Amino acid sequence: MRKSKKQQAKANAAQEREFERLYRTIPSGGRSSASKQAMPPLQEPSKPKWKTAMKRMLIILLILAALSGLWVGWKFVSNSIKVFGWQGILDLFRTTKLKGEDEGHVNILLAGNSADDPGHGGAELTDSIMIASINTKDKTGYLLSIPRDLYVDIPGHGYAKINEAYQDGQEDKFSESGYADGGMGLLEKTISERFGIDFQYYALVNYTALEQSVEAVGGITVNIESTDPRGLYDPSRDLQTGGPLVKLPNGQVALNGRQALDLARARGHARGSYGYGQGDFVRTQNQRKVLLGIKDKATSITTLSNPVKLGQLLDSLGDNLVTDLRSGEVKRLYQLSKDIPSSKIQSASLNDADGKNLLDFYTNRSGQSTLVPAAGIDDYSEIQAYITKLQGQ
């Protein structure tokens, strides 16, 4: 007798349940035959722990990078306000062509004083004066030191050492069309009229700027080239360390901020000094070396990629720099300086102009020992010719 469809369906269902029961009790490879439990459901393999750790570390680094960028950005903005004022904020987002760039030369008057050193007499005297010039056509440049003892006719004040010009301009509140207001304007006019050179910009720095700039870039390296085989030695006491102001061997030496400042200040006047046979000319030569050392480190990849160094460098300039350069122009100047290796920047001095001394010693009416052009007092023809040659004209 044939089963009905309903009975056949029940029989099939019962048979399937029996097969399923028998299948679950069949022992698998390596398992005990006594095990009658169903196999647990398959789970997706978990990700390796190292991948999770790497992902978290990457997120942390991205956050730190963003914070560092914000920190450097704030440093740049806040210090730009200190130096350039609120109007300079607009220039942060653009690069401005420099005055004189199209003509082929950008000349900057650099001066340094010790106004930040309350224990230093004559703090307003600019004992460091340089001409920094960039040839924008052939990517070269030069640094020319002007000796502080040069005896000149300061406009409106008469004859005096040139380092007094800034102080005179500050006291008289110098103001004249074509020049900056105050001391830097009078210093610029004095040099321009005597040396036959036009300046597009000026910058005034103090002791702190130099010391902190060197510290910010992680120290500098300079080449000591003393005529004395022992190197340089000035036993004058360093007020901070208590040791000699300078004691350095010949050759490449690494300097921190304080050592660089001491090297730039030392004149070897104290008894027992050696290596300073040319007096103040050795000091000005060392100043140019320190400046080039800072330039090399400031434009290096180790500084550009380090937000801490950048922040410290901006701090050192923001608090201790006075200039008529705008922030957009500073950016352009920085770009140009990166393209000019120090080997293409001539370190020049008036006492050794291609082997010729363009200066002579002179005792003024007050009995001071000064310097005047070798061609004669007020005769700057040879000096002007030398500067024209340096300019590449």
C-alpha positions as CSV (number, residue, x, y, z in Angstrom):
1,M,0.0,0.0,0.0
2,R,1.4,3.3,-1.0
3,K,2.0,6.0,1.6
4,S,0.2,9.3,1.4
5,K,2.3,12.4,0.6
6,K,1.8,13.6,4.2
7,Q,3.1,10.3,5.6
8,Q,6.0,10.3,3.2
9,A,7.1,13.8,4.2
10,K,7.1,12.8,7.9
11,A,9.2,9.8,7.1
12,N,11.7,11.9,5.2
13,A,11.9,14.4,8.0
14,A,12.6,11.6,10.6
15,Q,15.2,10.1,8.3
16,E,17.0,13.5,8.0
17,R,17.0,13.9,11.8
18,E,18.6,10.5,12.2
19,F,21.3,11.2,9.7
20,E,22.1,14.5,11.4
21,R,22.4,12.7,14.8
22,L,24.7,10.1,13.4
23,Y,26.8,12.7,11.6
24,R,27.5,14.7,14.8
25,T,28.6,11.6,16.6
26,I,31.2,10.5,14.0
27,P,34.7,11.1,15.4
28,S,36.9,13.6,13.5
29,G,40.7,13.3,13.0
30,G,42.5,13.7,16.3
31,R,39.3,13.9,18.4
32,S,38.2,11.4,20.9
33,S,35.4,9.2,19.7
34,A,33.7,9.8,23.1
35,S,33.1,13.4,22.2
36,K,29.5,13.8,21.2
37,Q,29.4,17.6,21.2
38,A,28.7,19.6,18.1
39,M,31.6,21.5,16.5
40,P,31.6,25.2,17.7
41,P,30.8,27.8,15.0
42,L,33.9,29.1,13.0
43,Q,35.2,32.6,14.1
44,E,37.1,35.1,12.1
45,P,40.8,35.2,13.1
46,S,41.7,38.2,15.3
47,K,44.0,40.9,13.9
48,P,47.7,40.7,15.1
49,K,48.3,42.9,18.2
50,W,51.2,44.7,16.5
51,K,49.0,46.1,13.8
52,T,46.7,47.6,16.4
53,A,49.6,49.1,18.2
54,M,51.1,50.6,15.0
55,K,47.8,52.1,14.1
56,R,47.5,53.8,17.6
57,M,51.1,55.0,17.3
58,L,50.4,56.5,13.9
59,I,47.4,58.4,15.2
60,I,49.5,59.8,18.1
61,L,52.3,60.9,15.8
62,L,49.8,62.7,13.5
63,I,48.3,64.5,16.5
64,L,51.8,65.5,17.7
65,A,52.7,66.7,14.2
66,A,49.6,68.8,14.0
67,L,50.3,70.3,17.5
68,S,53.9,71.0,16.5
69,G,52.8,72.7,13.4
70,L,50.3,74.8,15.3
71,W,53.0,75.7,17.9
72,V,55.5,76.8,15.2
73,G,52.8,78.7,13.5
74,W,51.9,80.5,16.7
75,K,55.6,81.3,17.3
76,F,55.8,82.7,13.8
77,V,52.7,84.8,14.1
78,S,53.5,86.1,17.6
79,N,57.1,87.0,16.8
80,S,56.0,88.6,13.5
81,I,53.8,90.9,15.5
82,K,56.7,91.8,17.7
83,V,59.0,92.7,14.8
84,F,56.6,93.8,12.0
85,G,53.4,94.8,13.9
86,W,49.9,93.7,13.2
87,Q,50.1,94.9,9.7
88,G,52.8,92.3,9.0
89,I,50.3,89.5,9.6
90,L,49.0,89.8,6.1
91,D,52.5,89.2,4.7
92,L,52.7,85.8,6.4
93,F,50.8,84.3,3.6
94,R,52.8,85.7,0.7
95,T,56.3,86.2,-0.4
96,T,57.3,89.7,-1.3
97,K,60.0,90.6,-3.8
98,L,62.9,92.4,-2.2
99,K,63.8,96.0,-3.0
100,G,66.8,96.0,-5.3
101,E,66.2,92.4,-6.4
102,D,65.3,93.3,-10.0
103,E,68.4,95.6,-10.2
104,G,70.6,92.7,-9.1
105,H,71.7,93.8,-5.6
106,V,70.1,93.8,-2.1
107,N,72.2,95.7,0.4
108,I,71.4,95.4,4.1
109,L,73.0,97.4,6.9
110,L,73.7,95.2,9.9
111,A,74.5,96.6,13.3
112,G,74.8,95.2,16.8
113,N,74.9,96.8,20.2
114,S,74.7,95.7,23.8
115,A,71.5,97.5,24.8
116,D,70.3,94.3,26.5
117,D,73.4,94.2,28.8
118,P,72.7,96.5,31.7
119,G,76.2,96.2,33.1
120,H,77.8,97.2,29.8
121,G,79.0,100.8,29.3
122,G,78.1,102.5,26.1
123,A,75.3,100.1,25.4
124,E,73.9,102.3,22.6
125,L,77.2,102.2,20.6
126,T,77.1,99.9,17.6
127,D,80.4,98.1,18.1
128,S,79.5,95.7,15.3
129,I,78.7,97.2,11.8
130,M,78.5,95.2,8.6
131,I,77.3,95.5,5.0
132,A,75.5,92.4,3.9
133,S,75.0,92.3,0.1
134,I,73.3,89.7,-2.1
135,N,73.9,89.6,-5.8
136,T,70.5,88.2,-7.0
137,K,71.8,87.6,-10.6
138,D,74.7,85.3,-10.0
139,K,73.7,84.1,-6.5
140,T,76.8,85.4,-4.7
141,G,77.2,87.8,-1.8
142,Y,79.6,89.5,0.6
143,L,79.9,90.6,4.2
144,L,82.0,93.7,4.7
145,S,82.9,94.8,8.3
146,I,83.1,98.5,9.0
147,P,85.5,99.1,12.0
148,R,83.8,100.8,14.9
149,D,86.9,103.1,15.3
150,L,86.5,104.6,11.8
151,Y,86.7,108.4,12.3
152,V,84.0,110.0,10.2
153,D,82.1,113.2,9.9
154,I,78.6,112.2,11.2
155,P,76.0,114.5,9.5
156,G,74.9,117.1,11.9
157,H,77.3,116.0,14.7
158,G,80.8,116.5,13.4
159,Y,83.7,114.1,13.6
160,A,83.5,111.1,15.8
161,K,84.0,107.3,15.7
162,I,81.3,105.7,13.5
163,N,80.0,103.6,16.3
164,E,78.5,106.8,17.8
165,A,76.3,107.5,14.9
166,Y,73.4,105.3,16.1
167,Q,73.5,106.8,19.6
168,D,73.5,110.3,18.1
169,G,70.5,109.5,15.9
170,Q,68.6,108.1,18.8
171,E,69.2,111.0,21.0
172,D,68.3,113.6,18.3
173,K,65.3,111.5,17.0
174,F,66.8,111.6,13.5
175,S,64.2,111.9,10.8
176,E,65.0,112.5,7.1
177,S,63.4,111.4,3.9
178,G,64.9,108.4,2.4
179,Y,66.2,107.0,5.7
180,A,64.8,105.2,8.6
181,D,63.9,107.2,11.7
182,G,66.2,107.3,14.7
183,G,69.7,105.9,15.1
184,M,69.7,103.4,12.3
185,G,68.7,106.1,9.9
186,L,71.6,108.4,10.8
187,L,74.1,105.4,10.7
188,E,72.8,104.5,7.3
189,K,73.1,108.1,6.0
190,T,76.7,108.3,7.3
191,I,77.8,105.1,5.6
192,S,75.9,105.7,2.4
193,E,77.4,109.2,1.9
194,R,81.0,108.1,2.7
195,F,81.0,104.7,1.1
196,G,78.9,105.4,-2.0
197,I,76.4,102.6,-1.4
198,D,72.7,102.5,-1.1
199,F,70.9,100.4,1.4
200,Q,67.5,98.8,0.9
201,Y,67.1,97.5,4.4
202,Y,68.6,97.5,7.9
203,A,68.7,95.2,10.9
204,L,69.8,95.9,14.5
205,V,70.4,93.1,16.9
206,N,71.7,92.8,20.5
207,Y,73.8,90.3,22.4
208,T,70.9,88.1,23.3
209,A,69.9,87.7,19.6
210,L,73.3,86.3,18.7
211,E,73.5,84.0,21.7
212,Q,70.0,82.6,21.5
213,S,70.2,82.2,17.7
214,V,73.2,79.9,18.0
215,E,71.5,77.9,20.8
216,A,68.3,77.6,18.7
217,V,70.1,76.0,15.8
218,G,72.0,73.6,18.0
219,G,75.4,75.3,17.9
220,I,77.6,76.3,15.1
221,T,81.0,75.4,13.7
222,V,83.7,78.0,12.8
223,N,87.2,77.7,11.5
224,I,89.8,79.4,13.8
225,E,92.6,80.7,11.6
226,S,94.9,82.5,14.1
227,T,98.4,83.6,13.1
228,D,99.5,82.1,16.5
229,P,99.9,78.3,16.4
230,R,98.2,78.1,19.8
231,G,95.0,79.6,18.4
232,L,93.0,82.4,20.1
233,Y,93.2,83.4,23.8
234,D,91.7,86.3,25.6
235,P,92.0,85.9,29.4
236,S,89.4,88.6,30.2
237,R,86.9,87.1,32.6
238,D,83.6,85.9,31.2
239,L,81.0,87.2,33.7
240,Q,78.8,84.2,33.4
241,T,81.3,81.3,33.4
242,G,84.1,83.0,35.3
243,G,86.6,81.5,32.8
244,P,88.6,83.2,30.1
245,L,86.5,85.0,27.5
246,V,88.1,83.0,24.6
247,K,90.4,80.0,24.5
248,L,90.2,78.2,21.2
249,P,92.6,76.1,19.1
250,N,93.1,76.6,15.4
251,G,90.9,74.6,13.1
252,Q,87.2,73.7,13.1
253,V,85.6,74.2,16.5
254,A,82.1,73.7,17.7
255,L,80.6,76.6,19.7
256,N,77.4,76.9,21.8
257,G,75.6,80.2,22.1
258,R,77.7,81.7,24.9
259,Q,81.0,80.7,23.2
260,A,79.9,82.3,19.9
261,L,79.0,85.5,21.7
262,D,82.3,85.6,23.5
263,L,84.2,85.0,20.3
264,A,82.3,87.9,18.6
265,R,83.1,90.2,21.5
266,A,86.7,89.3,22.3
267,R,89.4,91.8,21.2
268,G,92.4,90.3,22.9
269,H,93.3,93.5,24.8
270,A,94.0,91.9,28.1
271,R,97.5,91.1,29.1
272,G,98.5,87.5,28.2
273,S,96.2,87.4,25.1
274,Y,97.5,85.7,21.9
275,G,96.2,85.4,18.4
276,Y,95.0,89.0,18.3
277,G,97.9,90.6,16.5
278,Q,95.6,92.6,14.3
279,G,93.5,93.8,17.2
280,D,89.9,94.6,16.5
281,F,90.1,93.3,12.9
282,V,90.4,89.8,14.3
283,R,87.2,90.4,16.2
284,T,85.3,91.6,13.2
285,Q,86.6,88.6,11.2
286,N,85.2,86.3,13.9
287,Q,81.9,88.1,13.8
288,R,81.5,87.4,10.1
289,K,82.4,83.7,10.8
290,V,79.8,83.5,13.5
291,L,77.1,85.1,11.2
292,L,77.9,82.6,8.4
293,G,77.8,79.8,10.9
294,I,74.3,80.7,12.0
295,K,73.2,81.1,8.3
296,D,74.5,77.6,7.5
297,K,72.7,76.0,10.4
298,A,69.5,78.0,10.1
299,T,69.0,77.0,6.4
300,S,69.9,73.3,7.0
301,I,67.4,70.5,6.9
302,T,68.0,69.6,10.5
303,T,66.7,73.0,11.6
304,L,63.9,73.3,9.0
305,S,62.5,69.9,10.1
306,N,62.7,70.5,13.8
307,P,59.8,72.5,15.2
308,V,61.5,73.1,18.5
309,K,64.5,74.7,16.9
310,L,62.4,76.8,14.6
311,G,60.4,78.0,17.6
312,Q,63.5,78.9,19.5
313,L,65.0,80.7,16.5
314,L,61.9,82.7,16.0
315,D,61.9,83.6,19.7
316,S,65.5,84.8,19.6
317,L,64.8,87.2,16.7
318,G,61.3,88.3,17.8
319,D,62.5,89.6,21.1
320,N,65.9,91.1,20.0
321,L,65.6,92.3,16.4
322,V,64.7,95.7,15.0
323,T,64.4,95.9,11.2
324,D,62.5,97.6,8.3
325,L,62.1,94.3,6.5
326,R,58.5,93.1,6.3
327,S,57.6,89.5,7.1
328,G,57.0,88.7,3.4
329,E,60.4,90.2,2.5
330,V,62.1,88.1,5.2
331,K,60.6,85.0,3.7
332,R,62.0,86.0,0.3
333,L,65.4,86.8,1.8
334,Y,65.4,83.4,3.5
335,Q,64.7,81.7,0.2
336,L,67.6,83.5,-1.5
337,S,70.0,82.8,1.3
338,K,69.3,79.0,1.0
339,D,70.4,79.1,-2.6
340,I,73.7,80.8,-1.9
341,P,76.3,78.6,-0.2
342,S,78.7,80.2,2.3
343,S,81.5,79.5,-0.1
344,K,79.9,82.0,-2.5
345,I,79.8,84.7,0.2
346,Q,83.0,86.7,0.5
347,S,84.2,87.7,3.9
348,A,85.7,91.2,3.4
349,S,87.6,93.7,5.5
350,L,89.0,97.2,4.7
351,N,92.4,96.3,6.2
352,D,92.8,93.5,3.7
353,A,91.1,94.6,0.5
354,D,92.7,92.1,-2.0
355,G,95.9,92.3,0.0
356,K,95.9,96.1,0.5
357,N,95.2,98.0,3.7
358,L,92.7,100.8,2.9
359,L,92.9,102.2,6.4
360,D,95.5,104.1,8.5
361,F,95.8,104.9,12.2
362,Y,95.0,108.4,13.4
363,T,95.0,110.2,16.8
364,N,92.1,112.7,17.0
365,R,92.0,115.9,18.9
366,S,90.7,114.2,22.0
367,G,93.7,111.9,22.0
368,Q,91.7,108.8,20.9
369,S,93.3,106.2,18.6
370,T,91.1,106.0,15.6
371,L,91.1,104.8,11.9
372,V,90.8,106.9,8.8
373,P,91.1,106.1,5.0
374,A,94.6,105.4,4.0
375,A,94.1,107.9,1.1
376,G,93.5,110.6,3.7
377,I,90.8,111.9,6.0
378,D,87.5,112.2,4.1
379,D,89.1,110.6,1.0
380,Y,86.9,107.5,0.5
381,S,87.8,107.0,-3.2
382,E,89.7,103.7,-2.7
383,I,87.1,102.4,-0.3
384,Q,84.3,103.2,-2.8
385,A,86.2,101.5,-5.6
386,Y,86.7,98.4,-3.5
387,I,82.9,98.3,-2.7
388,T,82.1,98.7,-6.3
389,K,84.3,95.7,-7.1
390,L,82.6,93.7,-4.3
391,Q,79.2,94.5,-5.8
392,G,80.4,93.1,-9.1
393,Q,79.6,96.2,-11.1
